[in-house]
C-alpha cells in the first residue's frame, strides 16, 4: 500500500514540477511554489488509489508480493534474514506467502557483481521476467512521460541487479528506496562510460539531477 501511494505521489510531484517549469521557463527553485503542497499531493494520491480500486475489474490479477531476501552464509545457517527494505524477519514468516509470491534468485560475486535469475512463481513454475529493455539516465523514473533518444538502453535484469546491490539512493545522506530511484552512469555515457552494472548506481531524481548539473568527473 505504501509503495503504491508513494508511486502515485511521485507521479503527481513530477507533473507539478513540469507545470512549474513550463510557467517559469526554468527549474523551480527553493523559493518557488508548486501548484500543490505535499499534503495536497498525498490526499490526491489517496483519491487516485480509490478511483483505481473502484475501476479495477473483478477478474483482474492481483499484484503478487516480491520478496528479495539478502543473506550471507552465516545468516543462511542461522534463523535471521533481512528484507530488501532493511526489515529483519525470521525465515519462517515468509512461508505462508511463497505459493503466491514472485521469487527471484540473486547471487553476489566476490567482485560485487550481482547475477539475477528469472522471477518465477514457485507454485506454477512460470517465468515472469520481461525481456523488454528500459531506459537509463535522468528520465527513467515512472511517470516521466518521455525518453531521451540519446541514452543507451538498460535491460530490466541489469537494473534489478543494481537495485538489489544498492537498495537505495547512493548519495551518502539519502534514503530514497530503490523503486523510486534512477540508474545513473558513474562514468558518463557521453564520455565513454559503458551501460553496465559495474558503471551503474542508484540515485533519487533530485540527486541525479544535481549530479547532471555539475561538471562530470574527470576520466580515469
Residue, then its C-alpha position, 0 to 999 in steps of 0.5 A: x500500500x505504501x509503495x503504491x501511494x508513494x508511486x502515485x505521489x511521485x507521479x503527481x510531484x513530477x507533473x507539478x514540477x513540469x507545470x512549474x517549469x513550463x510557467x517559469x521557463x526554468x527549474x523551480x527553485x527553493x523559493x518557488x511554489x508548486x501548484x500543490x503542497x505535499x499534503x495536497x499531493x498525498x490526499x490526491x494520491x489517496x483519491x487516485x488509489x480509490x478511483x483505481x480500486x473502484x475501476x479495477x475489474x473483478x477478474x483482474x490479477x492481483x499484484x503478487x508480493x516480491x520478496x528479495x531476501x539478502x543473506x550471507x552464509x552465516x545468516x543462511x545457517x542461522x534463523x535471521x534474514x533481512x528484507x530488501x527494505x532493511x526489515x529483519x524477519x525470521x525465515x519462517x514468516x515468509x512461508x505462508x506467502x511463497x505459493x503466491x509470491x514472485x521469487x527471484x534468485x540473486x547471487x553476489x560475486x566476490x567482485x560485487x557483481x550481482x547475477x539475477x535469475x528469472x522471477x518465477x512463481x514457485x507454485x506454477x513454475x512460470x517465468x515472469x521476467x520481461x525481456x523488454x529493455x528500459x531506459x537509463x539516465x535522468x528520465x527513467x523514473x515512472x511517470x516521466x512521460x518521455x525518453x531521451x533518444x540519446x541514452x543507451x538502453x538498460x535491460x530490466x535484469x541489469x537494473x534489478x541487479x543494481x537495485x538489489x546491490x544498492x537498495x537505495x539512493x547512493x548519495x551518502x545522506x539519502x534514503x530514497x528506496x530503490x523503486x523510486x530511484x534512477x540508474x545513473x552512469x558513474x562514468x558518463x555515457x557521453x564520455x565513454x562510460x559503458x551501460x553496465x552494472x559495474x558503471x551503474x548506481x542508484x540515485x533519487x531524481x533530485x540527486x541525479x539531477x544535481x549530479x547532471x548539473x555539475x561538471x562530470x568527473x574527470x576520466x580515469 
